[in-house]
């Protein structure tokens, strides 16, 4: 069955010794909309501030944000399996080359960290790895796409760990992301933080109707 997670927030830290770890969902098989995470998230790979990996051919993450630290606690040796392995501010990647994900109106302001630099683990401010592989190692590129997504320029070197030139992802300074005009750029689901911080979701307003 296709899952739907709407208007959900997590403020607690999540730590796992397994793959597919996320602030809202580990293995995404549907849609996540208007959700946020402020807790620190850590796992081996397939780690994201909102979703670990997509395990569905049409997953979507819409109007979501992350401000927590996202860490890939990679082991000392290379992994033995052939899956792509991503650590991302919003989503780690996809679980196989038959799965996809589309992100829209999302932002990440949390640092994305790899505990060790391994050749088969990639990290990005929004997407860890936009490619997918099956268990035979056959790779398909461009499985994660984005529109109108932004990441703090100091949080990661690039927006997508696989494809630095991915369309729909833009780096911004903290000053620009705290600007009063940034919520409108993200879309109608966002409002300004009255304390001068990064945008909030409209439903987080205690006076929202």
PEGI-V625098 format. One line per field, one symbol per residue. phi: phi as a letter, one per 20 degrees, with the letter a starting at -180 (. if undefined). psi: psi as a letter, one per 20 degrees, with the letter a starting at -180 (. if undefined). Layout:
phi->???
psi->???
//
This chain:
phi->.eebdclcccdefcccedemcbfdbedecrccclcbcdeedbafbmdbfdcfbecbebfccclcbccefdceefffdffeeegfccccfdbfrceaeddcbcdbmdbccefdcdfbedfdddcbfddfbeeccefenfdcemedcbbldccffeeafbfcfecfegfnccecfffffeffefgfffpffdcfefenefgdegffffefd
psi->qpqooplqqpiqqppqjrrmprhgqgoplcqpplqqpirpppagrlpqhgqfqplqjlqqoplqqpjqpppomqrhrqqiriqqoqoqhgqgcqirjiqrqpppkqqpjqqopphqoqhjpqqqhgpgoirqqaiijppprkhprqplqqqpiihrhrhphgnhjpqjppqqrhghiiqiigghhhriiqrqoijjaqqrqhiioijq.
//
